[in-house]
């Protein structure tokens, strides 16, 4: 178990940047994962969203990288541009005071510029599986010194869409590499696939119940045609910073138009949006310029924005994993949060079944005169 005292025994810059960050004690996932990774073990780690998973692998990566060696030593694979940039920010914050270089390599971005970045010999690469493997195939990304590969949001990256690129990237490294899998949810299928690419992995699982005490879960019965009006009423209660989850991009655009018509300022984050539009939406939401972010599951995967007060499931999740990933955008790192599901008559029984399965109480509410009250 890693304690604050043990962090002090790592490289000086790591502990100095830890203090500067304002963090207190390491979180449960950090306490359990850091020592195992430092010992060179392959790790499969499951921990709720907002529990500090990124630092659980970034800290040991920074400890193990040889600053004097120029060239790639660690690769972090992620499903989205937004998550890559978040991780890059964490690495930069915790490597202050060093000459360590890190860079992002994301699909859709200019590949020539990314090849130029590689000429600067970064020690850490963060990127999407398709673009990373493309650079490896072009022999522009040299993998012979890579000792650590992280697969973040592993349940997605080990799915059918990405598994071949992930496996090919791993095979391009030497056999003594260390593989680390991190995810908020982990299916048996994901674990079985993981075992085929790992060497006697250590399993770490942080109980979901450790995260539930600071987030309240409610539901408001509402038919599809009523949902815009319910959302408008919720927003007028001044709920703080809120993320609204919608099932697909077509409906997302429709909801955005209707809410804007009613005078609400919203930021829209869709998977099909242009890179600049996505970046601007997140920037406006992070800065507080716009308090309401509308998004789909695809676009918001792994999104880490501090102080999100409210999650609204405009369309109720179809699986428990989807509910966990969406809801985990609030109540992060011990802060308070609220989750509201808008459900029609048919969905209420499914909601109650999910409530029992996740052991999360979900109370019925309604919006009256600018307040959310018990039904």
C-alpha positions, 0 to 999 in steps of 0.5 A: 500500500502506498502512503504519503510517506512512501511518495516522499521516497520517490523522485523528488519532483514527484512528491514536490508536484504532489504537494503543489497539486493540493492532494492529501492522502493517495486514493484507494486505487493509488495505494494499491496500484502504485507499489505493484506497478513499481515492482514491475508487475502487469496489472488489471485495475478496476476502479470507479470513475473519478477515483484517481486512476490516471495518477495511479499509473502516471506516478510509477511511469514517471518514477521508472522512466530514465530521464537521460534516455531520449526516446519512447519508454512508455505508451498510454493508449486511450479511446478519445482525443479529450482523454488523451489531452487530459492525461497529457496535462496530468503528466506535464503537471507531475513532471514539472522541474524535469526535462521529460518530454511527452506528446499526444498522437491522435487520429484525425490530427495532422500526421506530418506534425505528429511525425515532427513531434517524434523527432523531438524524442518524447519519452511518453506517448499518449494516443489513440490505438489507430494513430499509434499503430499507424506511426509504428507501421510507418516506422516513425514511432520506435518501440524498442525502448518501450518498457510500459504500455497502459491501456486506459478505458480497457473495456472499450479498447479491448473490444472488437473495434480496437483490439487488433491495433492494441495487440499489434502495438504491444507486439511491436515492443520487446517481450519484457514490457509491462502492461497495465489495464485500467477501467471503471468497468470490467467484463469477463470477456475483457479480462479473458482478452487481457490475459492473452496479452499479459504476464500473470497480471495482478488484479486490483478492484476498488469496490463501487460502494467506496464512491457512492456516499457522496453522490445522490441518485434521483429519477423523474418520470417523464415521457419523451415529449415532456423531457425538454420541458423537464430539463428546462425546469431543472436548469432553472433551479440553478443546479450548477455545472451539468452534463446532459447525456443523450443517446445519439447525435441526431437527438443531441442536435435536436435537444440543443436547438430546443434548449437554445430556443428557450434561452439556455446557453449550452455547449455541445460535444458530439463524436462527429464534431470538428476537432476545434468545435469539441475543444471549444465546447470543453473549454467553455464548459471547463471555464464556466462560460457555459454551465450545461454540456450536452453530449453522447456516450461516445464523446464523453468517454473518460471525460474528466472535468472538475466540479460537475454538480449534476448528471442528467440521463436524458435517455436512460442508460441501456446497461449498468456499465453505461450508467456507471460511466456516465454518472461517474462524471460527478461526485469525483475525488470525494466531492458531492454530486447529483444524478437525475434520470428522466424515465418513461413508464416502461423504463421505471421497472428497468431503473429499479432493477438497475438500482438493486443490481448496483445497490444504489438507492434512486428516489423519485423526484419532481420539479415544482416552482424552481425546486426539485422535491420528493414526489 
